[in-house]
Amino acid sequence: MATLSGGAIAQGEDARRLAAGLAVMSGDVRLLAGKGETLQRREGLRARVTGDLSSLPLLLRRAGGDAAAVPPLRAALAKEDWRTLERELAVLSRRHPLDLHTLSLATPSPERLRLGAAIHRERCAGCHDASNADAKLPALNLFEQSRKMPREEFAARLIIGVRGNGSTAYGNPFSDLELGALISYYGLN
Ligand code: HEC
């Protein structure tokens, strides 16, 4: 196989979207399986998992996966059988892993941390540093979030979370350099 010099080849957009979506779903199911969340936020999380499961067949097909995996997940959600959901999502995640190597997270340079800080200040802090905790899905403090979960899950939440909604749609507005800078910045604070 040929090697490309300087060659970090990004995971394709469809594969990344699927892998990150699976990681976020797993994280949300883990929160639902626990007892730490308020009733209000549980409602928000449950609604999000429900929505994510409805778009999962499409994501799987786009990424060359098997949409037959989805009905058992739906059945488990209907029964609030979090253990089964966690287990089945883990199987899918192993089949569709999130590739973070193009985000260069290992040793963030000072410039990279400055870039992360600047993006946060200009484009995220307004909502996330003054959270409306009463919302079903509040804009949580991203530094705290980064401490609470494995880095891969946090990266997945960022990949999905800054994408916008259906109207801003397909492309992620941040480059890998910017995503990596944000993840490094939140991780160090
Ligand atoms: C206009 C307000 C607003 C701005 C600006 C904003 N966010 Fe958010 N963000 C939210 C809200 C509200 C949510 C919760 C809704 C949800 O999870 O669907 C959210 C969710 C997220 C999540 C997902 C959390 C989870 O539970 O999975 C991440 C990650 C995130 N934002 C990161 C960012 C970053 C990084 C920026 C800046 C580049 C940013 N956001 C800018 C309001 C905002």
Residues whose N, C-alpha, C, O or C-beta is under 5 A from the ligand:
A	BS01	HEC	I119 R123 C124 C127 L137 P138 A139 R157 L158 G161 V162
